[in-house]
Amino acid sequence: MRELFDEVAGKSGLDPLEAVRLSTRPSQRKKFYTRVSIGEIAGGYAILLDGRSIKTPSRKVVAVPSRVIAETIAAEWNAQVDLIDPMTMPMTRLANSVIDGVVDRLDDVITDIAKYFESDLLCYRAGHPQELVAREAEAWDGVLFWAAEALGAHFILAQGIIHATQPSPAVAAARAALPQEPWSVAAVHIVTTITGSALLALALYHDARDADQVWAAAHVDDDWNVEHWGVDEEVAMRRAARLIDFRAAADVIAAMRA
């Protein structure tokens, strides 16, 4: 199975945009197993295909810390029929990313998330029309207020695309509130890159906003454009593909919190 998931993961197992790009030409292999089960192992749970543990592209056993996550992965393998399609297995891909791409470079991934605090989506506002300005404020201000009150992270706003240098104490306070274990870090990284906002990902991680609220907040501008200019089918397809990865990441965050 190594080649199958290598091709889908691309160079960065944490990059959902790469997965979306590759989804236009997915690799598939003939199903080779009949029974999927879950076994307890050191470090959590393993997903077994005819009694053998599934492995990542680098040949590491997929050890899952949550029974809920393990059940989701097992369901993905159970759902395969004649051919195995990795693009229908977002939780399996996420698990591969955690084990192969995050566990051994946790600090680097946390740093990558923290970079988004310096140019977060929520801090850059439209100057007009007024209705869009109001929608952004309604969806985004509450998260900024939460960050200030709960985390002591006071961010500043900018209009348009003019860069605003964020206060170092705000970035440091927000970074300190990021998770420190690999599964949550990977999930927060995915939410951050999909939404363009580490603040939204942080609000989801701390249960200050639910997944539906975060997804809606991340697409205020896009939804405005759709209302006024209509649906671009290619953009809509990319958004639908990103939602699959987003949901898997949100499920991991919820499972690790539980």
Number of C-alpha atoms within 10 A of each C-alpha: 13 12 14 16 22 18 18 23 24 15 11 15 23 24 17 26 17 15 25 21 14 16 18 9 11 16 18 17 13 11 13 11 13 8 12 18 18 17 15 13 12 9 11 14 21 27 28 19 18 12 14 14 19 18 20 23 20 14 12 13 16 23 23 23 18 16 16 17 21 24 17 19 24 22 16 19 24 15 13 15 10 11 12 20 22 24 23 15 21 21 24 26 25 25 25 26 23 25 23 20 19 22 16 12 12 18 14 11 19 22 12 15 25 22 13 17 24 18 20 21 20 25 22 18 19 18 11 11 8 10 11 17 14 14 16 20 17 13 18 21 14 13 22 22 15 17 23 16 11 13 15 16 23 19 23 14 17 16 13 12 10 8 13 16 12 17 13 14 13 20 19 14 16 23 21 14 16 22 18 12 13 21 26 22 25 29 28 29 25 26 34 25 19 21 22 18 23 30 29 30 30 24 21 22 26 17 13 17 19 15 22 12 13 24 19 14 24 23 15 16 17 12 15 14 14 12 10 8 9 10 13 10 9 9 11 12 12 14 14 13 18 19 16 16 26 25 18 22 26 23 18 26 25 20 16 16 11 8
